[in-house]
Amino acid sequence: MSLTLSLDFQYKTTLEKLWFALTDSSKLAKWVCNIQTGEPMENNFKPVVGHRFQFRTQPTEYWDGVVEGEVLIVDEPNRLSYTWGSGGEKHTVVWTLQDLGDGKVNLHLEQSGISNEQALGGAKYGWSKWCSELEKALGQ
């Protein structure tokens, strides 16, 4: 059984600023953080198809602190996709950006290949928290 997480977030920003926040390594470090500690996750992300990247944070007794990925799709500023592998799970993440007008942008997240309900709940919690941090990062 494979589960898919689907979430939407709205931001008062431009497509270009939101795209930059999703694709720039230093901007990503401001909102993709360790869920427990809030510490930024170091990363070497680049929006280049085929680029392999890692996000790193302090390991715990339950997790090595590493997320591995590979960029699959770069359609600036509309769509970005990559693999997201951690803790024995490997998912596909797709971000779709849509200009809603009036200075608002919808960010749609779809994460597929999730193996069980617990992992689905964890992904939902994590991305919801991170996308709240993304809103703060967009204001900087």
Secondary structure, 3 states (H helix, E strand, C coil): CCEEEEEEEEEECCHHHHHHHHHCHHHHHHHCECCCCCCECEECCCCCCCCEEEEECCCCCCCCCEEEEEEEEEECCCEEEEEEEECCEEEEEEEEEEEEECCEEEEEEEEEEECCHHHHHHHHHHHHHHHHHHHHHHCC
